[in-house]
Amino acid sequence: MVYKYDFLVIGAGVAGMSYALKVAKSGKGRVCMICKTSLDEANTSFAQGGVASVTNMKVDTFDKHIADTIIAGDYISDRKAVEQVVRKAPEQIQELVKWGVNFDKKDDGSFDLHREGGHSEFRILHHADDTGAEIQRGLMEAVRNDPNIDIKENHFAVEIITQHHLGVRVTRRSPNIQCYGAYVLNPKTQKVDTYLSKVTVMCTGGCGAVYLTTSNPVIATGDGIAMVYRAKGTVADMEFVQFHPTVLHNPKETHPAYLITEAMRGYGGILKLPNGEEFMQKYDERLSLAPRDIVARAIDKEMKIHGLDHVCLDVTHKDPEETRHHFPNIYQKCLSIGIDITTDYIPVRPAAHYMCGGIKVDLNGQSSIERLYALGECSCTGLHGGNRLASNSLIEAVVYADAAAKDSVAHVDLYDFNNEVPKWNDEGTMTNEEKVLITQSVDLRLHRAWDRLDMLYEETERLFKRVKASKDICELRNMINVGYLITRWALERKECRGLHFTTDYPVHAYDKK
């Protein structure tokens, strides 16, 4: 089947839905959203903490938020990206509210703001401890009610379409690579359909599933980054993988591990060893509210020093009723495994959480491939630099969705559908007899990835060409591709910087003041 849409959105988190709603209102054509699973299973739903924005102008300023972001990013953030996100954040917060997203407020009607690690002021808007789920709920309702948006749930984008599929040799030095849409697997028919578009937007989220323990859902397999890289698009900063310092230590849950929001440390939670001894004073004067890279490394070091599989977060000194009110979901989750957080320590440890790198984009979200934008976690805007400041991700997604929507609406009339694109060809491929190789690769080969990534990459590419396209083989292919990129970028950075830490090189020497 061949489908034609003016705007093709691959992914359904806050970035994808915000963009879809904005371009749908423009009257410039129809929008299609490709959702890997159901609409409500995006990574956005798992975000607990909140959204960072300067809203209390009496004590907070844009300059403070900008400085906090650059400091957390280890001074390699793109200043223009930081300025854009911070200064445009308040108006995008109001847009979310208009779409039906509810943020907690005080009795006087002002936002109930939290403070998180690395922030100098209280500026985190939230909805209890499930802000991401609330944003996803509000946007889903708006998207489903928009007649100009078609939603294709449980569909899987296999590849983006470029000149390569027209028989033109495309390399990383090729000028004017263009995206004409995507090949998409329909699970009901098990056929790969052709989706032609004037504008394509990649909003596929992160890649935490390449790690053994992650706060990400199992669908976070780096699909968009891998697809764009294979299409010879530019990716950047793949060595900067953020580990959240505090996920619930529960060996039965590693994919995803349950997140203990940073807001709990902003609330007054203290990191301790199981014996009650505090340790963050050895690592940073900001103690438990230091940026995530510092806290995660400190916890990792303490675990190694003492032979532990976790440390603890203590909120037992806080008012029990207030704790239950602010963190109802965390309270219930911990209670389900026998931990009452008002009287017991919470066992926590770091886990893969967020990719600061990804598809390189400009201030409009435009990638190096023409007619292709990238938004949200799969993109690299330069905002995060070497380390993402807490709660900057959701606001980055909506700010860049707005910029990309305005830019693509302004240019969409310049494009047309490329009717020369051939249909997907799987003639001569095999099916079920190769299934065992895919299963073995996910379960076994990724454990040996550090030693064999080049070989794995080549093996999987050969396997992909031999078998019919399926979600399993495509995810395996993408995870190995992303693992390869993380390793390659890490090897090329000859210093410790931000989230990238190596014992092979000394910590960089420069004045952070």
C-alpha positions as CSV (number, residue, x, y, z in Angstrom):
1,M,0.0,0.0,0.0
2,V,1.1,3.6,-0.7
3,Y,-0.1,6.4,1.6
4,K,0.4,10.1,1.1
5,Y,0.5,12.7,3.9
6,D,1.7,16.3,4.0
7,F,3.2,15.7,7.4
8,L,4.5,12.3,8.6
9,V,5.3,12.1,12.3
10,I,7.2,9.1,13.5
11,G,6.7,8.8,17.3
12,A,4.0,9.8,19.7
13,G,5.5,11.4,22.8
14,V,5.2,15.1,23.8
15,A,7.4,16.2,20.9
16,G,5.4,14.3,18.2
17,M,2.0,15.2,19.5
18,S,2.8,18.8,20.1
19,Y,4.1,19.1,16.6
20,A,1.1,17.3,15.1
21,L,-1.3,19.5,16.8
22,K,0.4,22.7,15.7
23,V,0.7,21.7,12.0
24,A,-2.8,20.3,11.9
25,K,-4.1,23.8,12.9
26,S,-2.2,25.4,10.0
27,G,-4.6,24.1,7.3
28,K,-1.5,23.1,5.2
29,G,-2.6,19.5,4.9
30,R,-3.1,16.2,6.6
31,V,-1.0,14.7,9.4
32,C,-0.1,11.0,10.1
33,M,1.4,9.8,13.3
34,I,3.2,6.5,13.3
35,C,3.1,4.9,16.8
36,K,5.3,1.9,17.6
37,T,2.9,0.6,20.2
38,S,-0.2,2.3,21.6
39,L,-0.4,6.1,21.8
40,D,-0.1,6.1,25.6
41,E,3.2,4.1,25.8
42,A,5.6,6.8,24.8
43,N,8.6,7.6,27.0
44,T,6.9,10.8,28.0
45,S,4.5,8.8,30.2
46,F,7.3,7.6,32.4
47,A,8.6,11.2,33.3
48,Q,7.8,11.8,36.9
49,G,9.6,15.0,37.9
50,G,8.1,17.8,35.8
51,V,8.8,20.6,33.4
52,A,11.4,23.3,34.0
53,S,10.3,26.9,33.2
54,V,10.8,30.3,34.7
55,T,7.3,31.2,35.9
56,N,7.9,32.9,39.3
57,M,9.5,36.1,38.1
58,K,9.7,37.6,41.6
59,V,12.7,35.4,42.5
60,D,13.6,33.5,39.3
61,T,15.1,34.8,36.0
62,F,15.9,33.5,32.5
63,D,19.6,34.2,33.2
64,K,19.5,31.9,36.2
65,H,17.9,29.1,34.3
66,I,20.4,29.6,31.4
67,A,23.3,29.5,33.8
68,D,22.1,26.4,35.5
69,T,21.6,24.6,32.2
70,I,25.1,25.5,31.0
71,I,26.8,24.6,34.3
72,A,25.0,21.2,34.3
73,G,26.0,20.7,30.6
74,D,29.7,21.1,31.6
75,Y,30.0,24.3,29.6
76,I,29.6,22.7,26.2
77,S,25.9,23.4,25.6
78,D,25.0,25.4,22.5
79,R,24.2,28.9,24.0
80,K,21.7,29.7,21.2
81,A,19.8,26.5,21.9
82,V,19.8,27.2,25.7
83,E,18.5,30.8,25.1
84,Q,15.8,29.6,22.8
85,V,14.4,26.9,25.1
86,V,14.6,28.9,28.4
87,R,13.1,32.1,27.0
88,K,10.3,30.4,25.0
89,A,9.4,28.0,27.8
90,P,6.7,30.0,29.6
91,E,4.6,30.5,26.4
92,Q,4.8,26.8,25.7
93,I,3.7,26.0,29.2
94,Q,0.6,28.1,28.5
95,E,0.1,26.1,25.3
96,L,0.1,22.8,27.2
97,V,-2.4,24.2,29.7
98,K,-4.7,25.2,26.8
99,W,-4.5,21.6,25.5
100,G,-5.8,20.4,28.8
101,V,-2.6,19.5,30.8
102,N,-3.1,20.1,34.5
103,F,-0.2,21.3,36.6
104,D,-0.4,21.3,40.4
105,K,-1.2,24.7,41.9
106,K,-1.2,26.4,45.3
107,D,-4.3,27.7,47.0
108,D,-3.6,31.2,45.6
109,G,-3.7,29.8,42.0
110,S,0.0,30.0,41.4
111,F,2.0,27.0,40.2
112,D,3.3,24.7,43.0
113,L,6.9,24.6,42.0
114,H,9.5,22.0,42.9
115,R,13.3,22.3,42.9
116,E,15.5,19.6,41.4
117,G,19.3,18.9,41.2
118,G,21.3,21.6,39.5
119,H,18.5,24.2,39.7
120,S,19.2,27.4,41.7
121,E,15.5,28.1,42.1
122,F,12.1,26.4,42.5
123,R,11.0,26.3,38.8
124,I,9.7,22.7,38.2
125,L,6.0,22.5,37.2
126,H,4.5,19.1,38.0
127,H,1.4,17.0,38.4
128,A,2.0,15.1,41.7
129,D,4.7,12.6,40.7
130,D,3.4,11.5,37.3
131,T,3.8,14.7,35.3
132,G,4.7,12.9,32.1
133,A,1.6,10.7,32.2
134,E,-0.5,13.9,32.7
135,I,1.1,15.6,29.7
136,Q,0.6,12.5,27.6
137,R,-3.1,12.3,28.7
138,G,-3.8,15.9,27.8
139,L,-2.1,15.7,24.5
140,M,-3.6,12.3,23.6
141,E,-7.1,13.7,24.1
142,A,-6.3,16.7,21.9
143,V,-4.7,14.6,19.1
144,R,-7.5,12.0,19.1
145,N,-10.1,14.8,18.7
146,D,-8.3,16.5,15.8
147,P,-9.9,15.5,12.5
148,N,-6.7,16.4,10.5
149,I,-4.6,13.9,12.3
150,D,-4.6,10.1,11.5
151,I,-3.0,7.9,14.1
152,K,-1.5,4.6,13.1
153,E,-0.9,2.6,16.4
154,N,1.2,-0.5,16.5
155,H,3.0,0.4,13.3
156,F,6.8,0.3,13.0
157,A,8.9,2.6,10.9
158,V,11.6,0.5,9.2
159,E,13.6,3.1,7.2
160,I,13.2,6.7,6.0
161,I,13.2,7.0,2.2
162,T,15.9,9.0,0.5
163,Q,17.5,9.2,-3.0
164,H,19.2,5.9,-2.0
165,H,16.0,4.1,-2.6
166,L,15.8,5.6,-6.1
167,G,19.2,4.0,-7.0
168,V,21.3,7.0,-6.3
169,R,24.6,6.4,-4.4
170,V,24.3,8.4,-1.1
171,T,27.3,8.9,1.2
172,R,27.9,11.2,4.3
173,R,29.4,13.7,1.9
174,S,26.5,13.7,-0.5
175,P,24.9,17.2,-0.7
176,N,21.1,17.8,-0.6
177,I,20.0,14.4,0.8
178,Q,16.2,14.5,0.9
179,C,13.6,12.5,2.9
180,Y,10.5,11.5,0.9
181,G,8.8,9.6,3.7
182,A,9.2,6.2,5.3
183,Y,8.7,2.5,4.9
184,V,6.4,1.3,7.7
185,L,5.6,-2.2,8.8
186,N,1.9,-3.0,9.3
187,P,1.7,-5.8,11.9
188,K,-1.7,-7.0,10.8
189,T,-0.7,-7.6,7.2
190,Q,3.0,-8.2,8.0
191,K,3.6,-6.0,4.9
192,V,5.9,-3.0,4.7
193,D,3.8,-0.1,3.3
194,T,5.1,3.1,1.7
195,Y,4.3,6.4,3.4
196,L,5.1,9.4,1.1
197,S,5.3,12.8,2.7
198,K,6.3,16.3,2.0
199,V,7.7,16.7,5.5
200,T,8.9,13.9,7.9
201,V,9.5,14.4,11.6
202,M,11.4,11.9,13.7
203,C,10.2,11.8,17.4
204,T,11.1,8.3,18.4
205,G,12.5,8.9,21.8
206,G,15.6,7.5,23.5
207,C,17.7,4.3,23.5
208,G,17.8,3.1,27.1
209,A,16.9,-0.5,26.1
210,V,20.5,-1.0,24.9
211,Y,21.4,-1.1,28.6
212,L,20.7,-3.9,31.1
213,T,19.0,-1.6,33.6
214,T,17.1,1.5,32.4
215,S,14.2,3.7,33.4
216,N,13.1,3.7,29.8
217,P,10.3,1.4,28.5
218,V,11.3,-1.6,26.4
219,I,10.3,0.2,23.3
220,A,13.2,2.7,23.7
221,T,15.5,1.0,21.2
222,G,17.0,4.1,19.5
223,D,15.0,3.6,16.3
224,G,15.0,7.1,15.0
225,I,18.7,7.7,15.6
226,A,19.6,4.5,13.9
227,M,17.4,5.1,10.9
228,V,18.8,8.6,10.3
229,Y,22.4,7.4,10.7
230,R,21.9,4.7,8.2
231,A,20.4,7.3,5.8
232,K,23.7,9.2,6.1
233,G,22.3,11.9,8.4
234,T,24.4,13.6,11.0
235,V,24.3,12.4,14.6
236,A,26.3,13.9,17.5
237,D,27.2,13.6,21.2
238,M,26.4,10.0,21.5
239,E,28.8,9.5,24.3
240,F,26.7,11.5,26.6
241,V,24.3,9.0,28.1
242,Q,22.7,10.2,31.3
243,F,22.2,7.7,34.1
244,H,19.5,8.7,36.5
245,P,21.0,8.4,40.0
246,T,17.9,7.0,41.7
247,V,15.8,4.2,40.3
248,L,14.2,1.8,42.7
249,H,16.5,-1.2,43.4
250,N,14.2,-4.1,42.6
251,P,16.0,-7.0,40.8
252,K,12.7,-8.2,39.4
253,E,12.3,-4.9,37.4
254,T,15.1,-3.7,35.2
255,H,13.3,-2.9,31.9
256,P,12.0,-0.5,32.9
257,A,13.3,0.1,36.4
258,Y,11.0,2.2,38.5
259,L,12.1,5.8,38.7
260,I,12.4,7.7,42.0
261,T,12.0,11.2,40.8
262,E,14.7,13.8,41.4
263,A,12.0,16.0,42.9
264,M,12.2,13.7,46.0
265,R,15.7,15.0,46.6
266,G,14.5,18.5,46.0
267,Y,11.8,17.8,48.6
268,G,14.5,17.0,51.1
269,G,15.5,13.4,50.5
270,I,19.0,12.5,51.6
271,L,21.3,9.9,50.0
272,K,22.7,7.5,52.5
273,L,24.4,4.2,52.8
274,P,22.2,1.3,54.2
275,N,23.8,1.9,57.6
276,G,22.5,5.5,57.7
277,E,25.8,7.2,56.8
278,E,25.6,10.2,54.5
279,F,28.2,10.4,51.7
280,M,27.5,13.1,49.2
281,Q,29.6,15.6,51.2
282,K,32.6,13.8,49.9
283,Y,31.7,14.6,46.3
284,D,30.0,18.0,46.0
285,E,29.0,20.9,48.1
286,R,25.4,20.7,46.7
287,L,25.1,17.3,48.4
288,S,22.2,15.3,47.2
289,L,21.1,18.1,44.9
290,A,24.2,18.1,42.7
291,P,23.7,17.5,39.0
292,R,22.9,13.9,37.9
293,D,26.3,13.0,36.5
294,I,28.0,13.8,39.8
295,V,25.4,12.1,41.9
296,A,25.3,9.0,39.7
297,R,29.1,8.6,39.8
298,A,29.2,9.2,43.6
299,I,26.6,6.4,44.1
300,D,28.4,4.1,41.8
301,K,31.7,4.7,43.6
302,E,30.1,4.1,47.0
303,M,28.5,0.9,45.8
304,K,31.9,-0.4,44.6
305,I,33.8,0.8,47.8
306,H,31.4,-1.0,50.1
307,G,30.4,-3.9,47.8
308,L,26.8,-2.9,47.7
309,D,24.1,-3.3,45.0
310,H,22.3,-0.2,46.1
311,V,22.4,2.9,48.3
312,C,19.4,4.5,50.0
313,L,17.3,7.6,49.8
314,D,15.9,8.8,53.1
315,V,12.7,10.9,53.5
316,T,11.7,9.5,56.9
317,H,12.5,12.8,58.5
318,K,9.8,14.5,56.4
319,D,6.1,14.8,57.4
320,P,4.5,11.5,56.4
321,E,1.2,13.0,55.2
322,E,3.1,15.6,53.1
323,T,5.2,12.8,51.6
324,R,2.2,10.7,50.7
325,H,0.5,13.8,49.2
326,H,3.5,14.9,47.0
327,F,4.5,11.4,45.9
328,P,1.4,9.2,45.9
329,N,2.6,6.8,43.1
330,I,6.1,6.3,44.5
331,Y,4.5,5.7,47.9
332,Q,2.2,3.0,46.6
333,K,4.9,1.4,44.4
334,C,7.3,1.1,47.3
335,L,4.5,-0.2,49.5
336,S,3.8,-2.9,47.0
337,I,7.3,-4.4,47.6
338,G,7.1,-3.9,51.4
339,I,8.7,-0.5,51.8
340,D,6.9,2.3,53.6
341,I,8.9,5.4,52.5
342,T,7.6,7.4,55.5
343,T,9.4,5.0,57.9
344,D,11.9,3.0,55.7
345,Y,14.8,3.9,53.5
346,I,14.2,3.6,49.7
347,P,16.8,1.3,48.1
348,V,18.1,3.1,44.9
349,R,20.8,2.8,42.3
350,P,21.7,4.5,38.9
351,A,20.2,3.3,35.6
352,A,20.4,4.4,32.0
353,H,17.9,7.2,31.6
354,Y,18.4,9.8,28.8
355,M,20.4,10.2,25.6
356,C,21.8,13.8,25.4
357,G,23.1,13.2,21.9
358,G,21.2,12.0,18.8
359,I,20.2,13.4,15.4
360,K,21.9,16.8,15.0
361,V,19.4,19.6,14.4
362,D,19.4,23.4,14.0
363,L,17.3,25.9,16.0
364,N,14.3,24.9,13.9
365,G,14.7,21.2,14.5
366,Q,15.8,20.6,10.9
367,S,18.3,17.7,10.5
368,S,21.1,17.5,8.0
369,I,18.7,15.7,5.6
370,E,16.3,18.1,3.8
371,R,12.6,17.8,4.6
372,L,13.5,15.8,7.8
373,Y,13.1,17.2,11.3
374,A,14.0,15.6,14.6
375,L,12.4,16.4,18.0
376,G,12.6,15.2,21.6
377,E,15.1,12.8,22.9
378,C,16.2,11.4,19.6
379,S,17.5,14.8,18.6
380,C,20.6,16.7,19.6
381,T,19.8,20.3,19.8
382,G,22.9,21.3,21.8
383,L,20.8,22.3,24.8
384,H,22.1,19.6,27.1
385,G,25.8,19.7,26.2
386,G,27.6,17.1,28.3
387,N,24.7,16.5,30.7
388,R,21.0,17.3,30.8
389,L,19.7,19.5,33.6
390,A,16.8,17.9,35.4
391,S,13.3,18.5,33.8
392,N,14.7,20.3,30.8
393,S,13.8,17.5,28.4
394,L,10.0,17.9,28.2
395,I,10.3,21.7,27.8
396,E,12.9,21.2,25.1
397,A,10.5,18.9,23.2
398,V,7.6,21.4,23.2
399,V,9.8,24.5,22.4
400,Y,11.4,22.7,19.4
401,A,8.1,21.2,18.3
402,D,6.8,24.8,18.0
403,A,9.9,25.9,16.1
404,A,9.8,23.0,13.7
405,A,6.0,23.4,13.1
406,K,6.5,27.0,12.2
407,D,9.4,26.3,9.9
408,S,7.9,23.3,8.2
409,V,4.5,25.0,7.6
410,A,6.4,27.9,6.0
411,H,8.2,25.5,3.6
412,V,5.8,22.6,3.0
413,D,4.3,24.2,-0.2
414,L,7.8,24.1,-1.7
415,Y,7.8,20.3,-1.6
416,D,5.8,17.6,-3.4
417,F,5.4,13.9,-3.1
418,N,8.1,11.8,-4.9
419,N,6.0,9.3,-6.9
420,E,9.1,7.6,-8.2
421,V,9.7,5.9,-4.8
422,P,9.6,2.1,-5.3
423,K,7.6,-0.2,-3.0
424,W,9.4,-2.2,-0.4
425,N,11.0,-5.3,-1.8
426,D,11.3,-8.4,0.4
427,E,11.3,-10.9,-2.5
428,G,13.5,-13.9,-1.7
429,T,13.8,-13.4,2.0
430,M,13.2,-16.0,4.7
431,T,10.8,-15.9,7.7
432,N,10.5,-18.1,10.7
433,E,13.6,-20.1,10.4
434,E,15.7,-17.1,11.3
435,K,13.7,-16.2,14.4
436,V,16.0,-18.0,16.8
437,L,19.0,-15.9,15.6
438,I,17.1,-12.7,16.5
439,T,16.2,-13.9,19.9
440,Q,19.7,-15.1,20.6
441,S,21.0,-11.7,19.6
442,V,18.9,-9.7,22.0
443,D,19.4,-12.1,24.9
444,L,23.1,-13.0,24.4
445,R,24.9,-10.9,21.9
446,L,24.3,-7.5,23.6
447,H,26.2,-8.8,26.7
448,R,29.3,-9.1,24.5
449,A,28.7,-5.9,22.6
450,W,31.7,-4.0,23.8
451,D,34.0,-6.5,22.3
452,R,32.1,-7.3,19.1
453,L,30.1,-4.3,18.0
454,D,31.6,-4.0,14.6
455,M,31.1,-7.6,13.9
456,L,27.6,-7.5,15.4
457,Y,26.7,-4.6,13.1
458,E,27.8,-6.4,10.0
459,E,26.2,-9.7,11.1
460,T,22.9,-8.0,11.7
461,E,22.9,-6.1,8.5
462,R,23.4,-9.3,6.6
463,L,20.6,-10.9,8.6
464,F,18.3,-8.0,7.9
465,K,18.7,-8.5,4.2
466,R,18.0,-12.2,4.4
467,V,14.7,-12.1,6.4
468,K,11.4,-10.4,6.1
469,A,11.1,-7.2,8.0
470,S,9.7,-7.6,11.5
471,K,9.6,-5.5,14.6
472,D,12.1,-7.8,16.3
473,I,14.8,-7.7,13.7
474,C,14.4,-4.0,13.2
475,E,14.7,-3.3,16.9
476,L,17.7,-5.6,17.2
477,R,19.3,-3.8,14.2
478,N,18.6,-0.4,15.7
479,M,19.9,-1.3,19.2
480,I,23.2,-2.6,17.8
481,N,23.5,0.5,15.6
482,V,23.0,2.8,18.6
483,G,25.4,0.7,20.8
484,Y,28.0,1.0,18.1
485,L,27.5,4.8,17.9
486,I,27.8,5.2,21.7
487,T,31.0,3.2,21.8
488,R,32.5,5.1,18.8
489,W,31.7,8.5,20.2
490,A,33.1,7.5,23.6
491,L,36.3,6.3,22.1
492,E,36.8,9.6,20.3
493,R,36.4,11.9,23.3
494,K,39.8,11.9,25.0
495,E,38.8,13.5,28.2
496,C,36.3,13.3,31.1
497,R,33.5,15.6,30.3
498,G,29.9,15.8,31.6
499,L,28.4,12.4,31.5
500,H,31.4,10.9,29.8
501,F,33.9,9.5,32.4
502,T,37.0,7.5,31.6
503,T,40.0,6.5,33.7
504,D,42.2,6.7,30.6
505,Y,42.3,10.5,30.7
506,P,42.5,13.1,33.5
507,V,39.6,15.3,34.3
508,H,39.7,18.4,32.1
509,A,41.3,21.5,33.8
510,Y,39.4,24.7,33.2
511,D,37.8,27.3,35.4
512,K,34.1,26.5,36.1
513,K,33.5,29.6,38.1
